[in-house]
Amino acid sequence: MDEPRAPNPPDPALVAENVRIALAEDVGPGDITAALIPEAARARARVIAREPAVICGRPWFDEVFRQLDPAVAVRWAVAEGEEVAAEALVCTLEGPARALLTGERTALNFLQTLSGTATTARRYARRVAGRPVRVLDTRKTIPGLRVAQKYAVRVGGCHNHRMGLFDAFLIKENHIAACGGIAAAVARARELAPGRPVEVEVENLAEFEEALAAGADVIMLDDFTPEMVRQAVARKRGGVRIEVSGNLDEGSLEAVWVEGVDYLSSGSLTKHLRAIDFSMRVVADET
């Protein structure tokens, strides 16, 4: 499988803002422990992956040290999106000792979180490799790290659903009730933003037929049984795309997919996050 490597690099301004907030949270008015070290002291460090992982988060890691002290040099031993084995060298750092120690935890937090997301996404992508279907993420992300986690999903080989509430319509049960039905909701969406994709979430085959008739671009089958999914696919027409959702995880992707399903969406890509274990070891520079 040809894995994608760091598609669509993140906006540097957004990365800088993520890091600014994270450093303010951790460092506050100053790192009093790092102040124990002479200001002129220099050090070297190595970051090791303690378990297999897909590396992701280099832009955030680098930005931590750029903001603390541009004199810190980070040299990467692996590429963004590359798979590494346990105990692999990830990168080396060299520069002012205070900056290395102050930035250690914040930099590793970004690396462990985004590598965890990318590693999960890589496993999900491999589950459906060779099939004409895309695995999508959702909006179930860490607050403030939406763009970062969705970037990590792409690095891992899966795909993004809408970024937020602004770039696509997703008409759910409560929207349908408040609008007076599926047809009314879809028609109103076309009036408000003609260029935006319109997706409708349905809970049964009758609602699926309504969404088809209303001209939805995508119909999400929420918690459909495998037999209901097959029936929906058989009724598919007019270029509509079908998304299957509802408690999907790595183990169920293959079981729910049938020919004709375009997307499988899973909140567990970003919600059930398990961070990767990285270790940073600093040694004083004797020169």
TARA-V263123 format. One record per helix or strand. SS is the DSSP state (A for helix, B for strand). FROM is the first residue (numbers start at 0). TO is the last residue. Records with the same first field share a line. If there is no record, write none. Layout:
BEGIN
SS->FROM-TO + FROM-TO
END
This chain:
BEGIN
A->11-26 + 33-35 + 57-67 + 96-126 + 145-155 + 172-178 + 181-191 + 204-213 + 225-234 + 252-255 + 267-270
B->41-48 + 52-53 + 72-75 + 82-83 + 87-95 + 133-135 + 158-158 + 168-170 + 197-201 + 217-221 + 240-244 + 262-264 + 277-283
END
